[in-house]
Amino acid sequence: MAVTKHKSTQEAPVVLPVGLTAWLLDCAPVRDCETCQSEWQRLRAAKDRGDITQASKHASRVRDHAGGGH
């Protein structure tokens, strides 16, 4: 009897180029800003979970401080 190979409809995870994650998460929270500190903690938690998409959103919010975003 022939063995049937099952095909997955889910695509393999995307592997980001080396250094891209570091570039996406590059930010420095302002020490006296509660929003920056909160976003920094959320960024670290998301990064530790491997959720780079969410971590990069938090990094963007930290970078927004310089432009008066909060």
N, C-alpha and C positions, 0 to 999 in steps of 0.2 A: 504494500500500500504506500502511495506517495505521501510525503509529509508536506503539508500546506504551510507556507511561510506567511505570517501575518504582517501586514504593513501598518505602521503607525501613521495616523493623520497629523500627529503633533510634530512640529519641526524641532530640530535640535536647538538648544540654547545658543544665542549669539555670543560669540567671544569677542570682547572689545580689544582693540589693539593695545599693546603695552603702553602705559603712560596716559591713556585717555581717561581712565578713571581718576587718576591723580589730577588731571587738568579739570575735570568736571567738578571735583570736590575741593578745589583750591579756594580757600577763603580763610579769613581771620576774624573771629568774632570780637566785637568791641567789649572790653572788660566790664564797663559800667552799664551796658545796655541789656536789659532783661530779655528783650526779644532776641537779640543775637545769641545770648547764652542759652535760651530755650531752644532755638533753632539748631544750635551747635550740638546740644544733647540729643535732639531728634536725629540729626545727621549721623552722629556716631552710632546710635541704635540701629538706624536703617542700614548703615554700612556693615555693621556686625551681623545683621540678618542676611546680608548679600543683596539687599534691595537698592542697587545703585541708582535706579530711576528716582526713587523717593529721596534718597540721600542727596542727589544733585538738586532737587527742588529746594531742600532745606539750605544747601550751600548757596543757591541763588538768593534766597531770602536774607542770608547773612551778608552777602555782597551788596544787597540793596541798601544797607545802612549808609554807605558812602554817598549814595544818590538821594538820600533823604526819604527812602521808602518806608522808614519807621522811626 
